[in-house]
Each structure stands twice: as C-alpha cells, then as structure tokens.
Amino acid sequence: MPIPEDVTGFELDADVRQELKSLPKTLADDVARNLVMVARLLDGDAEEAYQYSRVALRLASRVPAVREAAGFASYMTQRYSEALTEFRAARRMTGRADLWPVMADCERGLGRPERALAMAGEPEVKQLDKAGQVEMRLVAAGARSDMQQFEAAVVTLQSPELASSAVHSWTARLRYAYAEALIAAGRGDEARDWFAKAAEADTEGSTNASERLAEIDGVEFTDALDPELADEDVDRAEAPAKKRGGDVSDDRVIFEDEEDVEEFYDEDDLEIDEDFDGMVPERAADAEADETEKADKAEAKGDAQA
C-alpha cells in the first residue's frame, strides 16, 4: 500500500510509539506509518483504512496497538468476527478493559444480542471509566432493541448521566439513543424533547438529532447549493421563454429551426410532387377564379362599348 511522503510515523501518540520500540527501527517505522494511515482514513474511507491495518498486522502482530487498530478497522467495515478476534487479542496482551463495550457491540453485529447483554453484567464493566460505562449502557440498550424489548431499552438508558444537565463527549449520543428508544416503544410525544436536548448538546455533529427533530416538526429543508435542484430551477425559469406565438397550447409542437423539422420528419414520410410549381393548391384555385372573373368583366365591357 502506498504511503504519502509526508507521513513519518511520529504523528502517533507517545504510548503507541513506545510499544513499537520492541521492533527493529526500520520495521517500527514502517508499522508506524501504516498505523498513521489507519487513523487518517478510519472515519472517511474505512475500507482503505482496513487495508493499511492488514499490512501493519502482517508486520507486527504481537504489538497491542496494532491488534487494536486492526480491530477498529474491521469493526468500521462491519467485519465483526475479525474485529472481535483482534480486540480479544489486544485485551489479552494489555489486560485493559476499555475495549469491553466495543467487543460487546461486535456480538450484536454477529447477531448475538444476548451475549452483549451478558457482557453488560460482567465485572469488567466496573473497571471502565465514566465514558466507557455510558458506552456499555448504549450497547446494552441496543441489544434490548435487537430483541424487540423496547421498553426495557428505555429503562436501560435511564441513568444519572442521562438526567444530568452537564454536557460531556457522550451526552448527545446518550440523549439521541434515548429518544430513538422512546420512538421504538411508541412514546413519540416524549421523544421530541429528547431529540431537542440531543441537538443542543451535539456541537460536533455526532448525531443527526437536528434532522430527526425537524422531521418530527414537519420541517423540510432544501439545499440551495444542490446542483440538481439548481438545474430544475433553471429549467422552470426557461420554460415560458420557449413558447412562441402568444397563447399556444402546451400540446402543440413548435419547431424552432430547420434542424428540428428535419429531425421530426423522416424523408420516407414525405410524398414529393415532381410537378409542383410552388403554388399551394388552395391558393392556385383562388387565383384561377380571379382570372375567370376578370375575363368575364372584360367581355361584358366590350359588349357594352359595341
């Protein structure tokens, strides 16, 4: 996998670079640069991030940070079985519990919500910090919803963290999940307030709470910068200008130029009269009548003079 020249590997956190010191320097540099690419691409192009993570994994599978990065790249590309394997390996190497919630969410991804719920009751949860415990609560509520236990999902999310007016990195997501759980439980009248609270706390755009709130309120947004919408507006503006001859019915076809006429008619559809003298038949008949009338008048005048 190609790596841009500006990627040095020193962009990594100090603790990750420390782990890589167990490797020969050249190898450590290669692994570090691949890990930087994983971090750069994970949110924007998860599939490419996954490819870089596999390179790092081949080079240094015994480094915990490498296994963790490979786990997140697999998780983001919905390769939940691979992700679970990598997270378990990283946890065995470090003894840390911070990956417990995402491991439980992998179980959900594999269609095993009951295992995720079981993990929510394990001692490892008590080792998590506040953010980790909120994350575990979100996973547990999701597992309840997976099992169609919507009221239980609502109860699972009810906590001091949800009731607090303080705003943390996880506040918007917690409020948003609670609003969605209320919707699923048929309590949409309560959900609107929680979508509003989620939108208020979501300064980084981690949820679409504002859109959900607008949807409930029946507000429709139009993107003025959307080129397709702009083209439609231009077409509507130009449409009247294309009509000619005053009040022309919409079902009439108006030919703008010779090209249009040639396009509309096929040569085989036209019968050409080789004796045609350029006079339209109706006009030819009128002309003949005029000549007869003139001759009659001239003859009458001559008789009168005689």
Summary of the structure (lengths in Angstrom):
residues: 306
radius of gyration: 38.6
end to end distance: 116.1
largest distance: 138.6
contacts: 812
relative contact order: 0.04
helix: 67%
strand: 0%
